[in-house]
Amino acid sequence: MERKDFLKRGFSALGYMAIAPLLGSCKKDEDSTTPESGTETGSGSCTATPSETEGPFPTKSPSSLVITDIRSDRTGVPFTIKINIQNKNNACGALAGALVDIWHCDKDGNYSEYGGTGMQSSNFTSVHFLRGRQTTDANGLVTFTSIFPGWYSGRAPHIHVHIYTSSGKSLLVTQIAFPEDVTNTVYTTATNLYTRGKQDTSNARDNVFADSIATELATVTGSVAAGYVLTHTIVVSA
């Protein structure tokens, strides 16, 4: 099965329970509306971030990847990822001590831990690049050092996030979107690294982000020369 077929059929081909076909609607939190990514911590009013599919390439053993620098041998424009976790059930205050897993593709659209199949022809089953876990600090913040992700056909550029309590209870699986002016700049300027040109799927046409972009769009600042910094707030019910 190719990735474009996965996007139509869900991810049951890999043995994971299909949440919903990505070309249909993905699972959402019922109270999700339109918060901005910079919602103030502890304001007392916030909106839960929508739940999204984790497939088709979730991290297989996240507890073994407790690292801040997730680049491994991957090359690309430098990228710092800063994610704040808030607790809707505690006046939207910072959630300290939460486990945050992230994973994303490399500059060519490939994921580690998978490959050699129709879903991804390049075989990276024995490596773990661009995957990591951190624990939120007192301000609910985790920070990762990475490279700016590439893209693959049928999806807008994105980062996957899975958040757990300190005891390992799953709180939320979601995804983070990117401003298209930034992605277009990266993919058309850093052409020595990113060779595929502009993404073929916009956020508005992406089957994960089309109905939830207001809650899942990150703020990204910087430049190709200096690198970029992503900041994003995710609200969970803990």
C-alpha positions in Angstrom: 0.0 0.0 0.0 1.3 3.5 -0.9 1.0 6.4 1.4 -1.6 8.0 -0.8 -3.7 4.9 -0.3 -3.2 5.1 3.4 -4.5 8.6 3.4 -7.7 7.3 1.8 -8.1 4.2 3.9 -6.7 4.9 7.4 -3.7 3.0 8.8 -5.1 -0.5 9.5 -2.6 -1.9 7.0 0.1 -1.6 9.6 -1.9 -3.3 12.3 -2.9 -0.2 14.2 -6.6 0.4 14.8 -7.9 2.8 12.2 -9.1 6.0 13.9 -10.6 7.4 10.7 -9.6 7.7 7.0 -7.5 10.8 6.6 -9.5 11.8 3.5 -12.6 11.9 5.7 -12.9 13.3 9.2 -10.3 12.6 11.9 -11.2 12.1 15.5 -11.8 15.4 17.2 -12.4 16.5 20.8 -16.0 17.6 21.0 -15.3 20.9 22.7 -12.7 22.0 20.1 -13.3 25.4 18.6 -10.8 28.1 17.7 -8.1 28.9 20.2 -4.9 30.5 19.0 -1.6 28.7 19.5 -0.4 31.4 21.9 -3.3 31.0 24.4 -2.2 32.5 27.7 -1.3 29.9 30.3 -3.5 30.0 33.4 -6.1 32.4 31.8 -8.9 30.1 33.1 -10.4 29.7 29.6 -9.0 27.6 26.8 -10.1 25.1 24.2 -8.9 21.5 24.1 -6.6 20.7 21.2 -8.2 18.2 18.7 -7.2 14.6 18.7 -5.7 13.3 15.4 -4.4 10.0 14.0 -0.9 8.9 15.0 -0.3 6.7 12.0 1.1 5.4 9.8 4.5 5.8 11.4 4.2 6.2 15.2 7.3 5.8 17.4 7.6 2.1 18.4 9.4 2.4 21.7 9.2 6.1 22.8 10.5 5.5 26.3 13.9 4.5 24.9 14.2 7.9 23.1 14.5 10.4 25.9 16.5 13.0 24.0 16.4 16.7 23.3 18.5 16.6 20.0 16.5 14.4 17.7 18.5 15.0 14.5 20.8 12.0 14.5 22.4 12.1 11.0 19.6 14.0 9.3 20.5 17.2 7.5 18.2 20.2 6.9 17.6 23.8 8.0 18.1 24.1 11.8 14.8 23.9 13.7 14.0 24.4 17.4 10.6 23.0 18.6 9.1 24.5 21.7 5.8 23.0 22.8 3.8 24.2 25.8 1.3 21.9 27.4 -1.7 23.3 29.3 -4.3 21.5 31.4 -7.9 22.5 30.6 -9.0 20.9 33.8 -6.8 23.2 35.9 -7.8 26.7 34.7 -5.6 26.2 31.6 -2.5 26.2 33.7 0.9 24.7 32.7 1.0 20.9 33.0 4.3 20.0 34.6 5.7 16.5 34.5 3.9 15.4 31.3 5.6 13.2 28.8 5.7 14.6 25.3 6.7 12.4 22.3 7.2 14.0 18.9 8.2 12.6 15.5 8.3 13.9 12.0 9.7 13.1 8.6 13.1 14.1 7.2 13.8 16.6 4.5 12.9 14.0 1.8 9.6 13.0 3.5 10.9 9.7 5.0 10.3 8.4 8.6 12.7 6.4 10.7 11.7 3.0 12.1 9.8 2.1 8.9 10.3 1.4 5.2 10.9 -1.1 2.5 7.2 -1.3 1.7 4.7 0.4 -0.5 4.0 2.9 2.3 7.7 4.0 2.2 10.2 2.5 -0.2 13.3 3.9 1.6 14.1 1.4 4.4 14.9 3.1 7.7 13.6 0.3 10.0 16.8 0.1 12.0 17.3 3.8 12.9 15.4 6.3 15.0 16.0 9.8 13.6 13.7 12.7 14.2 11.9 11.0 17.2 12.2 12.0 20.8 10.6 12.3 24.3 10.9 15.0 26.9 9.2 15.9 30.2 7.5 19.2 30.6 9.1 21.6 33.0 7.3 23.8 35.6 6.1 26.0 32.8 4.7 23.1 30.8 7.4 23.5 28.2 9.5 20.9 26.3 12.2 21.9 23.7 13.6 19.8 20.9 16.5 20.4 18.5 15.7 19.2 15.0 15.7 20.0 11.3 12.8 21.6 9.4 10.6 18.7 8.1 10.1 18.0 4.5 6.8 16.8 3.0 5.3 13.9 1.2 2.5 13.7 -1.3 -1.0 14.0 0.1 -0.1 15.7 3.4 0.8 19.3 4.4 4.0 19.5 6.4 3.4 18.5 10.0 4.8 17.2 13.4 3.1 14.3 15.3 2.7 14.7 19.1 1.7 12.2 21.7 1.2 13.4 25.3 1.0 11.3 28.4 0.8 11.8 32.2 3.9 11.2 34.2 2.6 7.7 34.9 2.2 6.9 31.3 -1.5 7.4 30.7 -2.3 8.7 27.2 -3.8 12.2 27.2 -3.8 13.2 23.6 -2.4 12.3 20.1 -2.4 15.3 17.8 -0.5 17.1 15.0 1.1 20.5 14.4 0.8 22.4 11.2 3.1 25.1 9.7 2.5 28.5 8.2 2.6 28.0 4.4 4.7 31.2 3.8 7.4 29.7 5.9 7.3 26.2 4.3 7.3 27.8 0.8 10.4 29.8 1.7 12.3 26.8 3.0 11.4 24.5 0.2 12.2 27.1 -2.6 15.3 28.7 -1.0 17.2 25.9 0.7 17.2 23.9 -2.6 20.6 22.3 -1.8 18.8 20.4 0.9 15.1 20.3 0.0 14.9 19.1 -3.6 11.1 18.5 -4.0 9.9 22.0 -4.4 6.7 23.4 -2.8 4.4 21.0 -0.9 1.6 19.6 -3.0 -1.0 19.8 -0.3 -2.0 23.1 1.4 -3.2 23.2 5.0 -6.7 24.1 3.7 -6.8 20.9 1.6 -5.1 18.7 4.2 -7.5 16.1 5.6 -6.1 16.5 9.1 -5.9 20.3 9.3 -8.7 21.4 7.0 -11.2 21.6 9.8 -8.9 22.4 12.8 -6.2 24.7 11.5 -6.9 27.4 14.0 -6.0 25.1 16.9 -3.1 23.3 15.3 -1.2 26.0 13.4 2.1 26.8 15.1 4.0 30.1 15.1 7.3 29.8 13.3 10.0 32.5 13.3 13.5 32.8 11.9 15.1 32.4 8.5 16.8 29.8 6.3 20.2 31.2 7.2 19.7 31.5 10.9 17.3 28.6 11.4 13.7 28.5 12.6 11.9 28.3 16.0 8.5 26.8 16.3 6.3 27.7 19.3 3.0 26.0 19.9 0.5 25.5 22.8 -1.4 22.2 23.2 -4.3 22.0 25.6 -5.1 18.6 27.2 -7.6 17.5 29.8 -5.5 15.9 32.6 
